[in-house]
Amino acid sequence: MIKGAVLRDAIISGANSIQNQKQAVDSLNIFPVPDGDTGTNMSMTMSAARTELQKLSDEENISVVADKAASALLRGARGNSGVILSLLFRGFSKGLKGVEEADGTNIANALTLGVDAAYKAVMKPTEGTILTVARVAAEHAKAAASYNNDANYVWNEICDAAETALATTPDLLPVLKRAGVIDAGGQGLCYIFRGMQSVFNGGAIVTCEAASTGEADVDSFKNIVAEFDEVINFTYCTEFIVEKENEKDPLELRAFLETIGDCVVVVDDDEIIKVHVHTDSPGNAITCALTYGQLISSKIENMREQHKNAGNGAPAKKKLERVDPEIGVVGFVAVAAGDGLCSLFNDLGCLNVVTGGQTMNPSTDDILAAVQATPAETVFVLPNNKNIIMAAEQAVPIADRRVVVLPTRTIPQGLAAMLAYDPDATEDENSVEMFKAAEKVGTGSITFAARDSEFDNKKIKEGDILALQNGKLSFLEKDINKAAVKLTRQMVNRDTNFVTLIYGEGITDAQAEAARATLESKLSSNIEVTIVNGGQPVYYYLISVES
């Protein structure tokens, strides 16, 4: 039987294991663009659980441990691999609910619930990925438990089956076979499972070999206090969970909290009430909450100190001006990197822009914080990257207001969606029309190869200039501007009216102007060519082609 303290240590061990191997997992990413962040995303997601679990005592039962881990993973999830990982562990929370100690059947059922949730969350599940590895492991776990209910035995079968499934991923996904690699997410999951196995089998917690345990990674994302609380009205960020013991309406609690603070979040279900509030009177907040039931957990942090400490690091990016502070009907949050792009989204109406994008996938909690900092009853979220959409969607059920995630996959799509917003239309009408506008935009990007590779029958050397059309590799070049001009000409057609070149880090104003002038000389006079200094990393140019 597995006790709570053992599961706690096992998950911490799994987090350390993926932390040690994150670069190896990153290197398995087959596309040669500067991305390769599967291992990093999985490591940072697991580090969120590690941080919370390290606070638990040995006396907690396995149900509490699984619930704490699932909650932390949900909020800390980064990238598609991180979200899938969080869903797998959410199955543990459901499958072990109310359990003091777990046997093999409990473990097998918990993993099966997680696999089911992960498959349902992915619109078009692809075999040969982390999903396959988890599914096969769960199937073998159920079979193993049917004739040996020992939890350690079942977990050993899970690890073996996961690695066997991982070896088959190239046969299921041809692109992996052509690149000669196994699936990155599946490999990361195997490292986590083996790290957990060390503890389950009576061994020690895997030691984190890196100089840090993930905090350095987290620091690359702006402290949420510094990002969204430029003006701190109240000192203490107060968070707690109350177990419901009566039928009192949680809306009354929220109303009280709004009289003593701001940034109020009150989320409840049949059993608990989760609360977040910024206030100068945390004691009063908790006292009021105790009239609803017993306090399960609490955390109080001094935001002024956090803000001061955050300022001791890298200089904070200049905050964009906010508009009407009153509660509005609709607000917008976008994800983008680069001062120019952030300013552009702000000018179009996004009150908060989460720093992130390629190689910098923000967590669900980062996106949720931006949503909660947006004074509106409904908040539209534009992820602007296909690897951020799932993390954004995880914020929907835990926000205290309606959240609509527009699945924009690129920056040009996000800009087109914002331009299509009609303040006179309904929210549902806007969600449809904004996404229609996004889908009509062609996106090109000019970047560089981060590694030697052979992709789509093209031999690629590290440093080669890559031209991508709507996410697919189009051609290789040696000259950045030539690549931008050639790709744009490839993308335009007789219906094209507008071309926008968004130039990033490393491109001078003169280079961008030269590219614009060349395009104007080669394109139809009916096509308007505009350049914008986006300041984005990774991509020399982002190209938007609109009809």
Buried (B, 14 or more C-beta within 10 A) or exposed (E): BBBBBBBBBBBBBBBBBBBBBBEBBBBBBBBBBBBBBBBBBBBBBBBBBBBBBEEBEEEBBBBBBBBBBBBBBBBBBBBBBBBBBBBBBBBBBBBBBEBEBBBBBBBBBBBBBBBBBBBEBBEEEEBBBBBBBBBBBBBBBBEBBEEEBBBBBBBBBBBBBBBBBBEBBBEBBEEBBBBEBBBBBBBBBBBBBBBBBBBBEEEEBBEBEBEEBBEEBBEEBBBBBBBBBEEBEBBBBBBBBBEBEEEEEBEEBBEBBBEBBBBBBBBBEEEBBBBBBBBEBBEBBBEBBEEBBEEBBBEBBBBBEBBEEBEEEEEBEEBBEBEEEEEBEBBBBBBBBBBBBBBBBBEBBBBBBBBBBBBBBBBBBBBBBBBBBBBBEBBBBBBBBBBBBBBBBBBBEBBBBBBBBBBBBBBBBBBBBBBBBEEEBEBEEBBBBBBEBBEBBBBBBBBBBBBEBEBEEBEBEEEBBBBBBBEEBBBBBEEBBBBBBBBBEBBBEEEBEBBBBBBBEEBEEEBBEBBBEBBBEBBEEEBEBEBBBBBBBBBBBBBBBBE
